[in-house]
Amino acid sequence: MLTYNWIASGRVQGVGFRYYTYTIANKYELNGWVRNLPDGSVEIMLQGSRDRVEGLRKYLMRGNMFIKVRGLSERIVEEREYTSFEIKY
C-alpha cells in the first residue's frame, strides 16, 4: 500500500482543518495522521487506495467557509503501516 505525504497551505490553521481532515479521512476509511507545522501549513500522512485518497483531496480543496486550501503538495513515501487516522498535537 502506498503512503502519501501532503503539505496543505493556505488558511489551514485555527479553522478546524485538522478535525475536518480527520472526519473525511475516516469517511473514506483512510489511515494516517494530520498535524500542524510551525510555518502555518499542515502535514497529512495517508494510506489507502488512490480513489479514496483522491476523494479526500477533493474535499480538502473544496474547503468550507473557514478553510481555504491554496496548495496541496504531494509525495509518495515509504512509511510504516497505520491502522487508524489520528490528529497529532
C-alpha positions in Angstrom: 0.0 0.0 0.0 1.3 3.5 -0.9 1.8 6.2 1.7 1.1 9.7 0.7 2.6 12.7 2.4 0.8 16.0 1.8 1.5 19.5 2.9 -1.5 21.8 2.8 -1.0 25.6 2.7 -3.4 28.5 2.8 -5.9 29.2 5.7 -5.5 25.8 7.3 -4.6 26.5 11.0 -7.0 27.8 13.6 -10.0 27.0 11.4 -10.7 23.3 12.2 -8.8 21.9 9.3 -7.3 19.0 11.3 -10.7 17.9 12.5 -12.2 18.4 9.1 -9.4 16.2 7.6 -9.8 13.6 10.3 -13.6 13.4 9.7 -13.3 13.0 5.9 -10.3 10.6 6.2 -12.4 8.3 8.4 -15.4 8.6 6.0 -13.0 7.3 3.2 -11.5 4.7 5.6 -8.0 6.1 5.2 -5.3 5.6 7.8 -2.5 8.0 8.9 -2.4 11.3 10.7 -2.6 15.1 10.4 -0.6 17.8 12.3 0.1 21.5 12.3 3.5 22.7 11.2 5.3 25.7 12.7 5.2 27.6 9.3 1.4 27.7 9.3 0.9 24.7 6.9 -0.5 21.3 7.8 1.1 17.9 7.2 -1.0 14.9 6.3 0.2 11.3 6.1 -2.2 9.0 4.3 -2.6 5.3 3.4 -5.4 3.9 1.3 -6.4 3.3 -2.2 -5.7 6.0 -4.8 -9.5 6.5 -5.4 -10.1 7.1 -1.7 -7.1 9.4 -1.4 -8.4 11.4 -4.3 -11.8 11.6 -2.7 -10.2 13.2 0.4 -8.2 15.6 -1.8 -11.4 16.9 -3.4 -13.0 17.6 0.0 -9.9 19.4 1.2 -9.5 21.5 -1.9 -13.2 22.5 -1.6 -12.8 23.5 2.0 -15.6 25.4 3.6 -16.4 29.0 4.8 -13.4 28.9 7.1 -10.9 26.6 5.4 -9.2 27.8 2.2 -6.5 25.4 0.9 -4.3 27.3 -1.6 -1.8 24.5 -2.2 -1.5 20.7 -1.6 1.9 19.3 -2.4 2.2 15.5 -2.6 5.0 13.0 -2.4 4.9 9.2 -2.0 7.0 8.0 0.9 8.0 4.7 2.4 6.3 4.6 5.8 5.1 2.1 8.4 1.6 0.8 8.1 -1.1 2.8 10.0 -4.2 1.2 11.5 -6.3 4.3 12.0 -6.3 8.0 11.4 -5.5 10.4 14.1 -4.9 14.1 14.9 -1.4 14.8 16.2 -1.0 17.7 18.6 
